[in-house]
């Protein structure tokens, strides 16, 4: 077919494509801002800030040393210096090759976009030029790295007009181009514009596509419509996900697992195979990783250093144990496996080599609960993140979560592509065969374990990176008596346990390991969560299960919301961020229905149309960004709202222009996008299907 093709995109996609900027309140070192109760003495910042009083004093001394005679110029330069205290300073100062010395100044000469600021001054860069061009500034922050091939001398006095020929040249350097939606600095603390909190969806429609009970899921790295499913007993299967609306079920051979580790895995209520992760370059190297628990009494290769040890003033022989177990009888393990040698083409491998390639990590557990265990690769850095609970015991009695010499109650970050020598493993005190990423927050702190990425967690149960905004690393953390929480994880962040349970101070019943005072930490509080009483009254259990930001195309009214659930209560929430990229969330418990044409009929309680899900163990996401619930009663996929008679006006727009179903293709097919433009993948993908429709 010849001629010109016109590609029409669904209107709802144009409305919902996220801002290309993936901003989230972070400081220049990628740590989370801290909350202060008063305004800083010099810089006009309060609340959530990236400066403490010592940093504030240093900025004041630097400003005073500049000896700026003109008051207008002085005021503007002060605001530029203080921008480092802004809670969005990571985005204000970041450039592709590192960090700027001056924030991106709002500049209408480059762009008129000021959508991120309230009352933004579009010509702030021009203001700085006009006020300061003829003013002498000692050690000016606006000195370029070089001038005419020669370095600009330090400890010198200069005027802007002495260095730049024009305002245009100056603003091209410091103003930048904000047409991609990036945050810019207008002289005031960044404040995102609120558009009001959207109404929650009318409901979440599910279809049951599988009967098995699984604990973890990972999309096939080749981008196809296949996924890996793991059960708690120790088996992993390769499954094919059916097309939406096809009426088919998961394509999976129960008798032929991809990998069977049941002989090595110790399975009990809170033990088992807890996580799977496939290397970002799996299709080239065939590497994947499995996180599980083992019993050294039953498997001699299980033995590892006990997490209760003399470095923590913890005597393994004296800790309380459950079920008559020996202290540190059980361990948490991360093992590396491969499909190499099983097939001529890695992406076609249906079986893994059952022999462990390498032991990445082994740690003996002091108690029999709170082991975390999930593993995922960071989409931006390629490092392996490991979610580790506080080790159990009622209320973390040894305060492991706050102790930086313990990996319990932490999120840790490994480099599994570079391996240390035996000498380095001993000198660094590593727990296995991995290296420490150089930018880990405590890699140079002799009083902390270098593996730690974040601390102060109770039992992080299911974390995920937003596929459209990799800076959003979000985790659900299980509470104890009162509160279940959702946190956005940042570098070096302390999430409060066991000083706090959610937003509330926690008072432990026993503290053989000592206590941590609330004043000694900068606790980062949850962005979402719920009290136990909200789901079970004043009795019963609650345990949060983390999920994903919904980025699929099936339910446009759910797009961009974070889905999470309670393990026991069969309750599901949708969290909505407003303003976008602000880190401010509201969450609503939403009703859940089963599609009338579900491939497998959903079980329902007597007199109710609501599905009986059983325990909601985990969520999953495939290569098409469809979301799945892994429950004790089966595998469920988010379906179109109309299939449950839920109203979603955006779905009607989609249905009016949707083509016939196209082939199953990798998400990466067609056009390669830079990381900062991942938000447009939905548009690119849909365009591709439309194009194929017209061609064929």
DADAGI-V50090 format. One record per pair of residues at least 4 apart in sequence whose C-alpha atoms are under 6 Angstrom apart, sorted by the first residue. I is the first residue (numbers start at 1). GAP is how many residues later the second one is. If there is no record, write none. Layout:
BEGIN
i/gap
I/GAP
I/GAP
END
This chain:
BEGIN
i/gap
10/644
12/638
13/4
18/661
20/657
20/659
21/160
21/161
22/447
23/558
24/557
25/62
25/63
26/4
26/5
26/6
26/61
26/62
26/64
27/4
27/5
27/23
27/60
27/62
27/63
28/61
28/62
30/461
31/459
31/460
31/461
32/458
33/15
33/16
33/17
33/54
34/14
34/15
35/12
35/13
36/11
38/8
39/6
39/7
40/5
43/39
49/36
49/37
49/38
50/35
50/36
50/37
51/4
51/34
66/71
66/72
68/6
68/69
73/58
73/59
79/108
84/5
89/4
90/4
92/11
92/12
93/6
93/7
93/10
94/5
95/4
104/70
104/71
104/80
104/81
105/20
105/70
105/79
105/80
106/16
106/18
106/19
106/69
106/78
106/79
106/80
107/15
107/16
107/18
107/68
108/4
108/14
108/15
110/67
111/67
111/68
116/67
116/76
117/74
117/75
118/75
120/66
121/65
124/62
125/46
126/4
128/4
129/4
133/26
133/27
133/28
134/25
135/24
136/22
136/23
137/20
137/21
138/18
138/19
139/16
139/17
146/4
146/5
146/6
164/6
168/4
171/4
172/4
178/4
194/385
197/381
202/444
203/387
203/388
203/389
204/388
205/387
205/388
205/389
205/433
205/434
205/436
205/439
206/388
206/389
206/430
206/431
206/432
206/433
207/387
207/388
207/391
207/429
207/430
207/432
208/390
208/392
208/427
208/428
209/40
209/41
209/390
209/391
209/426
209/427
210/40
210/424
210/425
211/423
212/422
213/419
213/421
214/16
214/17
214/416
215/15
215/16
215/17
215/402
216/13
216/14
217/11
217/12
217/403
218/9
218/10
219/8
219/403
219/404
220/6
220/7
223/400
223/443
223/444
224/441
224/442
225/16
226/13
226/14
226/15
227/11
227/12
228/9
228/10
229/7
229/8
230/5
230/6
231/4
232/40
232/41
233/29
233/34
233/39
234/27
234/28
234/31
234/39
235/24
235/25
235/26
236/21
236/22
236/23
237/20
237/21
238/20
239/12
239/13
240/10
240/11
241/9
242/6
247/352
248/351
258/93
258/94
259/93
265/7
265/28
265/29
266/6
266/27
266/28
266/29
267/4
267/5
270/99
271/22
272/20
272/21
273/19
274/17
274/18
274/99
274/100
275/15
275/16
275/98
275/99
275/100
276/13
276/14
277/11
277/12
277/98
277/99
278/10
279/8
279/9
282/4
282/5
283/63
283/64
286/52
286/53
286/54
287/51
288/48
288/49
289/46
289/47
289/48
290/44
290/45
291/42
291/43
292/40
292/41
293/38
293/39
293/40
294/8
294/36
294/37
295/4
295/34
295/35
296/4
296/6
296/7
296/33
304/58
304/59
304/60
305/58
305/59
306/22
306/57
306/58
307/57
307/58
308/6
308/8
308/58
309/5
309/6
310/4
316/11
321/4
321/46
327/39
328/36
328/37
328/38
330/34
330/35
331/32
331/33
331/34
332/30
332/31
333/28
333/29
334/26
334/27
335/24
335/25
336/21
336/22
337/19
337/20
338/15
339/13
339/14
343/6
360/72
360/73
361/70
361/71
367/24
367/25
367/26
369/23
370/19
370/20
370/21
370/22
370/89
371/17
371/18
371/20
372/15
372/16
372/17
372/87
372/88
372/89
373/14
373/15
374/12
374/13
375/10
375/11
376/8
376/9
377/5
377/6
377/7
377/8
378/4
378/5
383/31
383/32
384/29
384/30
385/27
385/28
386/25
386/26
387/24
388/20
388/21
388/22
388/23
389/19
389/20
389/69
389/70
390/11
390/18
390/19
390/68
391/17
395/113
397/113
397/114
398/114
398/115
399/114
400/6
400/8
401/7
401/8
401/55
402/54
404/44
405/43
405/44
409/47
409/48
409/49
410/44
410/45
410/47
411/42
411/43
412/39
412/40
412/41
413/38
413/40
414/22
415/19
415/20
415/21
415/22
416/18
418/17
419/15
419/16
420/4
420/15
424/4
425/4
425/5
441/51
442/8
443/7
453/38
453/39
454/38
454/39
455/39
456/38
456/39
456/40
456/41
457/38
457/40
459/18
459/19
460/16
460/17
461/15
461/16
461/84
462/84
463/11
463/12
463/83
464/9
464/10
465/5
465/7
465/8
466/4
466/6
466/83
468/210
468/211
473/15
473/16
474/13
474/14
474/15
475/11
475/12
476/9
476/10
476/70
477/8
478/6
478/65
478/66
479/4
479/5
482/49
482/50
483/19
483/47
483/48
483/49
484/45
484/46
484/60
485/17
485/41
485/43
485/44
486/40
486/41
486/42
486/43
487/39
487/40
494/29
494/30
495/28
495/29
496/4
496/27
497/4
499/6
499/7
500/4
500/5
500/6
501/5
532/10
533/4
533/5
536/4
543/23
543/24
544/21
544/22
544/23
545/19
545/20
545/21
545/22
546/18
547/16
547/17
547/72
548/14
548/15
549/11
549/12
549/13
550/9
550/10
550/11
551/8
551/9
551/74
552/73
552/74
554/86
555/85
561/13
561/14
561/15
562/12
562/13
563/10
563/11
564/8
564/9
565/6
565/7
565/8
566/5
567/48
567/49
567/50
568/47
572/17
572/18
573/15
573/16
573/17
574/13
574/14
575/11
575/12
576/9
576/10
577/7
577/8
578/6
593/17
594/17
595/48
595/49
602/9
603/8
603/9
604/6
604/7
604/8
613/20
614/18
614/19
615/16
615/17
616/15
617/13
617/14
618/12
619/9
619/10
619/11
620/7
620/8
621/4
621/5
621/6
622/4
627/10
627/11
628/8
628/9
629/6
629/7
630/5
641/5
642/4
654/4
673/4
681/4
692/4
END
